[in-house]
Amino acid sequence: MRTGYLVDTDWIIDHLSGVTAVTTRLTELRPAANEVFIPSSKIYVAASLPPSDPQRPVIERFVADYEKRYGRKPATFAGNGYDSVMMLVAAIRSAGADREKIREALEGLRGYVGVTALYTYSSTDHFGAYEESVVMLQVRGGVSSLPGNSAGWPPSVHGARP
């Protein structure tokens, strides 16, 4: 268990990363998926992100810690789980054990920089992820990467954020 956390983050990451079996199967299918475009979080292309991207250092730290602990790269699902737990921990630290105050703290979360997204929540927006958090990846030669930056690329995946 990592000290300083309210929860055992190692246990959570270990159990949520079981879904990496999905990623493994996709890897086996890569030749058939050549030249395919897929929407994704930035976790698979962190090193290709510009240094100004606020998620880059967060993703790089998470991936390095994950690889050190588990000996493999994380799937985006591990980042989803990690972000969820860390936002909940932040809300509990701020609000205490009162359920209503925890909900209010989560709904008051603004500009949280996570592994899988930048998040802002409200009482009417429980999705929270910014459109800019999703990138389009192109599979070429069995490798996922960011495609070229032609005009209007990448296309919008979600509706615009307020």
LUMDREN-50333 format. One line per 4 residues: number of its first residue (from 1); their letters; for each residue x negated, z negated, y negated of N, C-alpha, C. Coordinates in Angstrom, 2 decimals, decimal comma. Atoms other than C-alpha are relative to their C-alpha. Example, Ala and Ser with C-alpha at 12.3 -4.5 7.8 and 13.67 -1.06 7.14 Angstrom:
BEGIN
1	as	-0,89/0,00/1,19/-12,30/-7,80/4,50/-0,90/0,00/-1,20  0,82/0,06/1,19/-13,67/-7,14/1,06/0,77/-0,73/-1,09
***
This chain:
BEGIN
1	mrtg	-0,85/0,00/1,19/0,00/0,00/0,00/-0,88/0,00/-1,24  0,75/-0,03/1,24/-1,27/0,84/-3,44/0,41/-1,19/-0,85  -0,31/1,17/0,82/-1,52/-2,21/-5,65/0,54/0,44/-1,34  -0,57/-0,30/1,31/0,43/-2,28/-8,88/1,32/0,74/0,06
5	ylvd	-1,27/-0,69/-0,14/3,45/-0,43/-7,50/1,05/-0,97/0,53  -1,09/0,83/-0,51/6,84/-2,01/-6,82/0,39/0,39/1,41  -0,35/-0,50/-1,33/7,17/0,05/-3,65/-1,26/0,50/0,68  1,11/-0,53/-0,76/4,85/1,22/-0,89/0,05/1,52/-0,09
9	tdwi	-0,06/-1,45/0,23/4,28/4,75/-2,19/-0,60/0,78/1,15  0,58/-0,70/-1,14/2,12/5,67/0,80/1,04/0,22/1,09  -1,04/-0,13/-1,02/5,02/5,00/3,19/1,00/1,08/-0,40  -1,00/-0,96/0,46/7,43/7,03/1,08/-0,53/1,42/0,11
13	idhl	0,58/-1,33/-0,07/5,10/10,01/0,80/-0,13/0,44/1,45  0,18/-0,32/-1,41/4,32/9,88/4,53/1,31/0,45/0,64  -1,27/-0,32/-0,63/7,98/9,93/5,54/0,67/1,23/-0,63  -0,60/-1,17/0,64/9,12/12,50/2,99/-0,76/1,28/0,32
17	sgvt	0,79/-1,20/-0,25/6,29/14,85/3,88/0,24/0,59/1,37  -0,36/-0,58/-1,29/7,74/15,41/7,34/0,58/1,38/-0,14  -0,57/-1,33/0,22/9,41/18,43/5,83/-1,07/1,07/-0,16  1,05/-1,02/0,07/6,02/20,14/5,67/0,06/0,92/1,19
21	avtt	-0,19/-0,91/-1,13/7,02/21,61/9,02/0,63/1,31/-0,48  -0,61/-1,20/0,57/9,12/24,03/6,97/-1,09/0,88/-0,60  1,09/-0,75/0,61/6,03/25,06/5,01/-0,89/0,62/1,08  0,82/-0,52/-1,08/4,07/25,47/8,24/0,63/1,25/0,59
25	rlte	-0,70/-1,17/-0,56/6,69/27,87/9,62/-0,06/1,18/-0,96  0,11/-1,09/0,97/6,66/29,89/6,41/-1,40/0,61/0,01  1,37/-0,49/-0,09/2,88/30,16/6,72/-0,13/0,97/1,17  0,05/-0,88/-1,18/3,32/31,68/10,19/0,69/1,33/-0,29
29	lrpa	-0,77/-1,21/0,30/5,77/34,21/8,74/-0,57/0,81/-1,16  0,52/-0,65/1,21/3,59/35,22/5,78/-0,17/1,51/0,11  0,13/-1,46/-0,03/2,78/38,75/7,03/1,33/0,70/-0,25  -1,32/-0,61/0,20/6,51/39,53/7,11/0,50/-0,22/-1,42
33	anev	-0,45/0,33/1,35/6,91/37,99/3,66/-0,91/0,62/-1,07  0,93/-0,60/0,96/4,18/40,12/2,03/0,76/0,71/-1,12  -0,57/-0,59/1,21/5,04/41,23/-1,53/1,34/-0,59/-0,39  -1,25/0,68/0,32/7,97/38,81/-1,69/-0,22/-0,93/-1,18
37	fips	0,03/0,95/1,11/8,73/36,79/-4,83/0,88/-1,19/0,35  -0,78/1,20/-0,29/9,90/33,19/-4,47/-0,10/-0,98/-1,17  0,07/1,05/1,03/10,84/30,53/-7,05/-0,60/-1,25/0,63  0,68/1,17/-0,54/8,77/27,41/-6,64/-0,37/-0,98/-1,11
41	skiy	0,64/0,92/0,94/7,45/24,30/-8,27/-1,44/0,48/-0,17  1,37/-0,42/0,30/3,91/24,58/-9,63/-1,03/-0,60/0,95  0,92/0,73/-0,86/2,40/22,46/-6,85/-0,96/0,91/0,76  0,83/-0,91/-0,79/1,04/25,49/-4,97/-1,01/0,78/-0,84
45	vaas	0,86/-0,81/0,87/-0,69/27,04/-8,00/-0,57/-0,80/-1,16  0,45/0,87/1,10/-1,89/24,08/-10,08/-1,30/0,50/-0,63  1,29/-0,45/0,53/-5,42/25,48/-10,44/0,13/1,26/-0,85  -0,22/-1,23/0,77/-3,98/28,71/-11,90/0,76/-0,25/-1,30
49	lpps	-0,76/0,32/1,21/-1,99/26,92/-14,60/-0,94/-0,12/-1,19  0,86/0,19/1,17/-3,32/26,93/-18,15/-0,28/-1,48/-0,23  0,34/1,41/0,25/-5,11/23,70/-19,15/1,02/-0,71/-0,90  -0,98/0,60/0,91/-2,38/23,15/-21,77/1,30/-0,40/0,71
53	dpqr	-1,22/0,35/-0,73/0,33/22,81/-19,08/0,00/-1,49/0,29  0,00/1,45/-0,16/1,31/19,11/-19,13/0,08/-0,45/1,46  -0,10/0,37/-1,41/2,00/19,13/-15,38/-1,32/0,15/0,75  1,21/-0,31/-0,76/-1,41/20,44/-14,35/-0,78/-1,25/0,43
57	pvie	0,78/1,17/-0,45/-3,34/17,11/-14,38/0,78/-0,90/0,95  -0,84/0,83/-0,87/-0,41/15,28/-12,76/0,03/0,59/1,41  -0,03/-0,68/-1,30/-0,16/17,86/-9,97/-1,37/-0,09/0,67  1,34/0,02/-0,60/-3,93/18,01/-9,44/-0,34/-1,37/0,56
61	rfva	0,26/1,37/-0,48/-4,17/14,22/-9,13/0,82/-0,29/1,25  -0,86/0,22/-1,16/-1,21/14,08/-6,73/-0,52/0,75/1,23  0,49/-0,81/-1,13/-2,56/16,92/-4,54/-1,29/-0,60/0,55  1,27/0,58/-0,46/-6,04/15,35/-4,40/0,24/-1,30/0,78
65	dyek	-0,31/1,26/-0,69/-4,64/11,92/-3,46/0,68/0,26/1,34  -0,74/-0,33/-1,23/-2,31/13,46/-0,88/-0,95/0,56/1,05  0,94/-0,60/-0,94/-5,06/15,57/0,72/-0,97/-1,04/0,56  0,91/1,05/-0,45/-7,38/12,56/0,88/0,69/-0,88/1,04
69	rygr	-0,74/0,89/-0,89/-4,70/10,46/2,59/0,43/0,69/1,30  -0,63/-0,65/-1,15/-3,16/13,05/4,96/-0,80/1,17/0,57  0,83/-1,07/-0,51/-5,84/15,72/5,36/0,64/1,38/-0,04  -0,66/-1,30/0,16/-3,51/18,55/4,36/0,63/0,07/-1,39
73	kpat	-0,65/-0,18/1,31/-1,89/20,00/1,26/1,46/-0,41/0,09  -1,41/0,40/-0,01/1,51/18,63/0,29/0,94/1,18/-0,21  -1,07/-0,93/0,31/4,70/20,64/0,33/0,70/-0,48/-1,26  -0,69/0,37/1,24/6,83/20,65/-2,79/0,93/-1,18/0,22
77	fagn	-0,92/1,10/-0,29/9,20/18,21/-1,06/-0,67/-1,36/-0,17  0,72/1,26/0,21/6,52/15,50/-1,11/-0,06/-0,33/-1,48  -0,01/0,20/1,45/6,28/15,99/-4,88/1,36/-0,42/-0,51  -1,37/0,40/0,38/10,08/15,76/-5,20/0,22/-1,47/0,28
81	gyds	-0,19/1,39/-0,38/10,13/12,48/-3,35/-0,82/-0,94/-0,87  0,88/0,82/0,83/7,19/11,09/-5,30/0,57/-0,15/-1,41  -0,58/0,05/1,35/8,76/12,02/-8,65/1,23/-0,91/-0,03  -1,23/0,80/-0,05/12,09/10,46/-7,65/-0,31/-1,49/0,03
85	vmml	0,35/1,42/-0,13/10,51/7,18/-6,62/-0,67/-0,51/-1,26  0,71/0,47/1,19/8,22/6,97/-9,65/0,95/-0,14/-1,20  -0,98/0,15/1,09/11,14/7,58/-12,05/0,87/-1,22/0,23  -0,80/1,19/-0,31/13,18/4,93/-10,27/-0,80/-1,27/-0,27
89	vaai	0,87/1,16/0,27/10,25/2,49/-10,42/-0,09/-0,25/-1,51  0,08/0,14/1,47/9,89/3,17/-14,17/1,30/-0,58/-0,55  -1,29/0,51/0,47/13,62/2,55/-14,66/0,17/-1,47/0,35  -0,12/1,40/-0,42/13,52/-0,72/-12,70/-0,92/-0,88/-0,83
93	rsag	0,91/0,78/0,84/10,47/-1,91/-14,63/0,59/-0,21/-1,39  -0,57/0,07/1,34/12,30/-1,20/-17,86/1,30/-0,81/-0,03  -1,35/0,56/0,02/15,77/-2,44/-16,87/0,18/-1,26/0,83  -0,21/1,13/-0,90/15,22/-5,13/-14,26/0,88/0,41/1,17
97	adre	-0,77/-0,25/-1,22/17,55/-5,44/-11,27/1,46/0,36/-0,26  -1,38/-0,31/0,33/20,82/-4,72/-13,10/0,28/1,49/0,23  -0,28/-1,40/-0,38/22,32/-1,51/-11,60/0,42/0,86/-1,19  -0,45/-0,78/1,17/24,05/-0,41/-14,81/-1,17/0,31/-0,94
101	kire	1,15/-0,22/0,88/20,86/-0,88/-16,82/-1,00/0,98/0,62  0,87/-0,97/-0,68/18,86/1,05/-14,20/0,55/1,41/-0,23  -0,62/-1,31/0,24/21,34/3,94/-14,48/-0,23/0,44/-1,44  0,21/-0,33/1,41/21,12/3,80/-18,27/-1,46/0,36/-0,27
105	aleg	1,42/-0,32/0,19/17,31/3,77/-18,10/-0,32/1,39/0,54  0,22/-1,34/-0,55/17,33/6,85/-15,85/0,61/1,07/-0,89  -0,67/-0,96/0,88/19,82/8,62/-18,10/-0,68/0,10/-1,36  0,73/-0,02/1,26/17,60/7,77/-21,06/-1,41/0,57/0,13
109	lrgy	1,33/-0,55/-0,24/14,49/9,28/-19,49/-0,17/1,32/-0,74  0,26/-1,20/0,81/13,00/11,91/-21,82/-1,43/0,46/0,20  1,34/-0,59/-0,07/10,06/14,24/-21,21/-0,91/-0,58/1,06  0,83/0,55/-1,08/8,88/12,63/-17,97/-0,77/1,14/0,66
113	vgvt	0,84/-1,03/-0,61/5,96/14,66/-16,62/-0,21/-0,37/1,46  0,11/0,26/-1,43/6,28/14,78/-12,85/-0,80/1,07/0,71  0,70/-0,96/-0,84/4,65/16,62/-9,99/0,79/1,29/0,10  -0,81/-1,20/-0,20/7,56/19,01/-9,49/0,70/0,50/-1,25
117	alyt	-0,71/-0,45/1,20/9,04/19,17/-12,97/-0,29/-0,90/-1,19  -0,14/0,81/1,20/9,29/17,95/-16,52/1,47/-0,38/-0,02  -1,37/0,48/-0,12/12,43/15,83/-16,64/0,50/-0,64/-1,29  -0,75/0,71/1,03/14,93/14,76/-19,28/1,42/-0,15/0,53
121	ysst	-1,34/0,28/-0,52/18,16/13,11/-18,17/0,91/-0,48/-1,12  -1,01/0,56/0,90/21,36/12,13/-19,92/1,21/-0,38/0,83  -1,21/0,38/-0,73/24,78/10,82/-19,02/0,75/1,23/0,52  -0,67/-1,23/-0,45/25,91/14,44/-18,61/-0,94/0,95/0,74
125	dhfg	0,97/-0,86/-0,70/22,72/15,92/-17,09/-0,79/-0,84/0,99  0,71/0,72/-1,05/21,60/14,42/-13,79/-0,94/0,91/0,78  0,97/-0,91/-0,60/19,62/17,52/-12,77/-1,36/-0,25/-0,64  1,14/0,46/0,76/17,09/16,86/-15,49/-1,22/0,90/-0,10
129	ayee	1,23/-0,80/-0,01/14,41/19,43/-14,61/0,04/1,12/-1,03  0,13/-1,06/0,98/13,22/21,78/-17,31/-0,19/1,34/0,70  0,15/-1,36/-0,51/13,42/25,52/-16,69/-1,48/0,37/0,15  1,41/-0,35/-0,01/9,69/25,80/-17,45/-0,75/-0,59/1,19
133	svvm	0,64/0,65/-1,14/8,93/23,66/-14,40/-0,01/0,89/1,24  -0,08/-0,91/-1,14/9,80/26,51/-12,04/-0,77/1,27/-0,33  0,73/-1,25/0,15/7,51/29,49/-11,55/0,39/0,93/1,13  -0,18/-0,97/-1,08/7,87/32,68/-9,57/-1,37/0,23/0,63
137	lqvr	1,23/-0,28/-0,73/5,23/33,10/-6,90/0,16/1,33/0,72  -0,01/-1,24/-0,76/4,29/36,34/-5,24/-0,90/-0,18/1,22  0,78/0,07/-1,23/3,12/36,45/-1,63/-0,71/1,33/0,18  0,83/-1,20/-0,21/0,26/38,92/-1,18/-1,10/-0,36/0,98
141	ggvs	1,05/0,26/-0,97/-1,97/39,04/1,85/0,06/-1,41/0,56  -0,17/1,35/-0,55/-0,55/35,74/3,08/-0,30/-1,12/-0,97  0,33/1,01/1,01/-1,40/33,93/-0,17/1,05/0,02/-1,10  -0,95/0,12/1,11/1,08/32,65/-2,77/-0,79/-0,16/-1,29
145	slpg	0,68/0,11/1,29/-0,01/33,15/-6,37/0,97/0,36/-1,11  -0,78/-0,39/1,16/1,31/33,62/-9,87/-0,17/1,50/-0,20  0,13/-1,44/0,25/2,10/37,30/-10,50/-0,51/0,24/-1,41  0,47/-0,36/1,33/0,83/39,16/-13,56/1,00/-0,40/-1,07
149	nsag	-0,84/0,43/1,10/2,23/38,25/-16,97/0,55/1,19/-0,77  -0,61/-1,11/0,72/4,26/41,33/-17,82/1,09/-0,53/-0,91  -1,03/0,43/0,96/6,83/41,19/-20,60/1,22/-0,53/0,71  -1,20/0,58/-0,57/9,71/38,93/-19,75/-0,22/-0,69/1,34
153	wpps	0,29/0,63/-1,29/7,95/37,42/-16,73/-0,54/-1,40/-0,24  -0,90/-0,07/-1,13/8,66/35,10/-15,07/1,45/-0,01/-0,45  -1,42/0,02/0,38/12,41/35,62/-15,08/0,53/-1,41/0,03  -0,63/1,32/0,04/14,64/32,67/-15,82/0,61/-0,33/1,35
157	vhga	-0,55/0,44/-1,27/15,60/30,68/-12,75/1,20/-0,93/-0,23  -1,08/0,94/0,35/17,83/28,03/-14,39/0,53/0,33/-1,39  -0,52/-0,15/1,35/19,96/27,89/-17,49/-0,93/-0,65/-1,01  0,86/0,55/1,04/18,29/27,05/-20,78/0,24/-1,49/-0,18
161	rp	-0,08/1,44/0,26/17,56/23,40/-21,56/0,44/-0,23/-1,45  -0,40/0,29/1,39/19,14/21,82/-24,62/-1,17/-0,42/-0,85
***
